[in-house]
Amino acid sequence: MDRCRWPRRHGGARDRRAAPEVNVKAVDSLWEAVLDGDEHRATGVVLDAAEELGHEVVLLDVVGAVQRRVGLEWAANRISVAQEHSITAINERAVTALSITKPWREPVHGRVTVACVDGEWHALPARLLAEVLSLRGFAVDYLGAQVPAPHLITYLHRTNPDVVALSSSIATRLPSAHATMTACQATGVPVMVGGAAFGTDGTHARRFGANAWAADARSAADMLLSQTLPVPTAPHQPIDDLPHLADQEYTLVKRSAGELVRSVYRGLEERLPAMRSYNDEQRQHTAEDLAHIVEFLATALYLDDDGLFRSFLLWTGEVLNARGVPARVLEPALDLLAAQLRDFPRAQRMLAQAGYIITACPRP
């Protein structure tokens, strides 16, 4: 079989889409069950729904919809981090129950390796893709969360898949994703990518030279069934895709991230004496927030994408406001960070926009 050349046939029409009102009922039932922490009831909901709607619809339009709701509810401060983890764990076990009961079929298409990039622990989107591809008749190797690139490359050499599908939900994992894509392509395996990290329109996937990008698991499966992905031929390095990396701003910020966080924290204690009376938990949360700011700034420098940093600040402002904290508490931290990076013109440009972005955030 030629690499990535598969029959253009689709099966299981019942498993594509269901009536929206039927989906909504199943989503609401599953949400109530997982919110109560009732794994037995949640599993029953998805198994019953699969009988009526089909496995693929339940995976993507029921379990997937509930999982998307988890993120929105946490950001709005309506559920806790612990609840978020509990719901995700229950959904993962419900997917396992679905997998056990799905109709078995001999793989008739190509072999796909599905993995999350190193550092990416949001594994459920990749798991849903793996399940859908299996339902569509692909042979699937699902490697799970946080797969280090060297281990993935070794696996590709051993199994010789037709495509590797990489998933990443968090934008700060994009540098790792880029390096992993380049390494996979060097083995001659086409790379399809997906997940929120790559942007709603796949902008970053195209910049990184991905062989394909899919907005969701259904689109990915349709694409792999209907077209042949080009086999990579010319090896290249990440800097070939992003020549601005030659200025070393990303590398220097990334390497000094820990010291930047410590310096900004000390500066905040001088500006805000009340911080000196913080308890251990408050100190930890403050340090974590500063680390996120530095990490997103570094990623924006990697991509030379001012919009990525602006979007992060807006999202952070919304999260803070939902918790009754005004977004303007970020201003002194950003000022101190700018002072530390005064010799970095691209970083200065991004941080100079921060005051406007934070001012634009609504008050709690």
N, C-alpha and C positions, 0 to 999 in steps of 0.2 A: 504494500500500500504506500503511495506517495505521501509524504508528510503533510498532514492537515488537509488531505483530499478525501472528503467523506460524501456519502450519498445525500442528495438533497431531498430527504423525505422527513416528514413530520408525522408523529403519531399521537394518539391519546388526546383528541380534540377536547374531550370532556375536561382534561387536566389543564387547560389554558387559562380561561377566565370564567368567573361565575358572576351571577347577577349581583350588582353592588349591594343591594339591600340584604342579600344572604350573607355576604362577606361581613357587613357591619354587625349583624347579629352574632356571628361567630367571634368577631374581634371583641365585641363587648363582653361576651361570655368568658373568653379567655382572659381578658384584662381583669375582670372581677376575680377570677380564680387565682391568677398570679399575684394580684395585689393582696389577696388574703393569705398568700403563701401556701395555697392548697395544691400541692403537686398532683395528687390523685385526681382531683377535679379537673385541673388543667389538662392532664393527659387524656382524660375522658372527652373533654371538649374537642381537642384536635383529632382524636381518632374518630369520633362521631362526625365531625365536619368533613373528614377525608372521605367517609362513605358517601356523603352527599355532594361534595364539591370536587373531590379528587385531590391527590397528594400535592401536586404542584401548587394548586391554588391555595391550599392551606399553608404550605410552607412560605409562600411569598406574600400572599394577600391577607393572611391571618396572623401567623407567627411573626412574619416580617413587619406587619403593621403595628403589632403590639410592641415589638422591640423598638421601633422608631418612636413610639409614644413614650417609652421609658426615658429617652434622652430629653424630650420636651418637658416631661413632668419634673425631672430632676432640675433642669435649668430654671423652671418656674418655681422651684422650692416647694413642690407639692409632695415629693417623695425624697427619702434620704438616700445616701450612698449605699447603705446596707440594703435597703429595699431594692435599689437598682441592681445590686449584685444578686440578690435572691431571685428577682424576676428573671434575670438573664439565665441563671442556673436552671430554673424550672423550665424555661423555654428550650434550653439545650437538651434537657432530658426528654421533653416532649418531642423534639425533633428525632431523638434516638428511637423513641417508641414508634414514630411514623416510619422511620427507616426500616425497622424490623418488620413492619406490616405491609410495606409497599410491595406491589406486584413485581416478582423477579423476572428479569429478562436478560438474555445473553447480550453482552455488549456487541453492537454492530457498527459502531463508529470508531473514532480514534481514541487515543489515550491522553488524558489530561491530568496534569499534576496541579493541585490547588493548594496554595499556601498563603499564610500571612507573612509580610516582610518582618525582618528582625525588629523587635521592639514593639510590634503591633499585637496587643493582647485582646483586641475586639475580634474574636474568632467566629462569632455566629454568622456574619455575612458570608464569609468564606465557606462555612459549613452548609449554608443554604444553597450556595452555588454548586457545591459538590453533590448535594442531594438531587438538585434539579438536573444536572448533567447526567447523573446515574439514571434518573427516570427517563431521560431522553435517549438512552442507549449508548452512552459513552462509558469507557473504562476509566475509572477515576481513582487517583491516589490523593487522599486528603491528608495533609501533613499538619494542619492545625495552626495554632498561634505561635508567633515569635520564632520563626525558623531562621537560624543564622545562615547567611549566604553560603559560606563554605560547605555546610552540611547539605544545603539544597543543591548545590552544584554537584556534589558527590552523588546525590540521589538521582539527579538527571542523567549522569553518565551511566549509572547502573541500570536505569529503567528505560531510557530513551523514549520519553513521551513525545507526542505530536505537538503539544502546546503546554506551557506553564502559565497558569492563571494566578496572578498576585493580587492580594487584597490589602488595602490600607485605609483605615478610617480617620486617622489623626494626621493632620498636615505636618506635624513635626517629624513624622517618620519618612517624609519624602526624600531626604538625602539618602537614607538607607535603601529606600525603594529604588531610587535611581541607580545606585551602585549594584543592587541585586539584579535589576533588569539588564544592565550592561553585561554582567557576568553570565547570566542565563543565555543571552543572545550570542555571547562568545562561544558557547557550546553548540550553536546552530539550532537552538530551540526557539521558536517564535514565542513572544511574550504578550499576553493579554492582561490588562490591568483594570481594576475597578475599585470603587469605594469612595467615600466622601473626600478623602485626602486629595484625590486627583482633580477635584473641582466638579461642579454640576455639569459642565460641558466637556470635561476631559482635557482642559487646557494643558495641565501639567503632564499628562500622559503624552500628548503630542510633542511637547518641548523635550521630553526625555527620549523620544524616539521609540515609543512602544509600537509593537506591530498591530495592536488593536486596543480599543478602549470600549467598555460597555457600561451603560448607566446603571444596570441592575442585572440580576441573575437571569431573568427571562430574556433580556436582550442579548446577553452573552451566549446563552444556549442557542438562540435563533441565529446569531452571527456564525457560530461555529458549525452549524448545520448547513448554512447557506453559502459559505464562501471559504476560499482557501487563504490562509494567512501566509504572507511571504516569509520564506526562510532567511534569517539573517546571514549575510555574507561578509561584509566588511567590518572587522573589529574596530572599536573606537573607545575613547575614554569619556567619562562624564564631562570633563571640561570642554570636549568638542561640542557638546550640546549647550553648555552654559559658559561661554568665553569670559563673562564678567568675573568668574571665580578666580581669574588670574590676579585680581587685586588683593586677595588673601583676607578680605574683611570677614567672610564667613568663617574661615579656618581659625583666625585669631579670636573672634568672639566665641566660637565653639570651645576652643581650648581653654579660654580664660573664664568660662561661664561661672564656675564655682567662686572665683575671686570677685567677679562682678557682683554676684548675689551678696557676698559677705560685705563688700564695700558699700553697696546701696543700703543694705540693712543697717550698717553702722551710721550712715548718713541720716537715715530715717530716725534713728534713736536720738540723734542730735537735734533734728528739726521738730520731732514729736516726742517730748520727754515722757509722755504717758506710756509710750511703748516699753520703757524700762521696767514697768510694773507688770508687763504681760506674763501670764503663766506659760508653762512649757507648751501647752497645746496651741496657744495663740502665737507663740514664737514660731512653732513648726508650720502653722498655716501661712503665716506671713512669708517665711522663707520659701515655702512651696509656691506661693503666688508669684514671688519675684523670679523664681526659677522658671516658671511658665512664661513670664514676660520675656526673659532673656532667650529662652528656647525658641519662642515664636519669632523673635527678632532675628535670631540666627537663621532660621528657616527662610524668612523673607529675604535675607541677604543671599542665601543660597540660590533662590529663585529670581532675585532682583525684582520682587513683586511687592510693591508698596501696599497693594490691595489686601494681601494676605494679612499683614500686620494690622491694617485698619479694621478688617473684619474681626480679627481676634479681639481687639480692644472694644469694639462695639458689643460683641458677644459677652465679653467679661463684664462690661458695664451693665448689660441686661441682667446677668447672673447676680451681680452685686445688688442691683436695685431690687431684684426679687427677694433679696434677703434683708432689705431695709438699709442697705449701706450705699451712700451716694458714690457714683462712679468717680467723682472728682478726688477721692482718696488716692487714686492712682497717680495724680499729677506730680507730687513730690518725688515719687519713685522714678517716674520717667525723666524728670529733670535731673536727678542724680545720675541716672544711667547715661543720659546725654553728656553730662560732664565727664564721665569716665571714658566715653567714646568720642571725645572731641576731635581726634585725628582720623575718624572714619567717615568720609563724606556721605556714603550711601546710608549708613546708620543714622547720621545726623538728619538726612533728608526724611527718613521714615519717622524718626522721633519728633521732628519739628511739626509733623501733622497731628501728633497725639493730643495736643491741647484742644484743637478743634473737634476731634473725634469724641473726646471725653465730654466736652461741653455740649455736644449734640445729643448725648445720652439723656433720656428722660429722668426726672427725679423719682426716687422711690415712692 
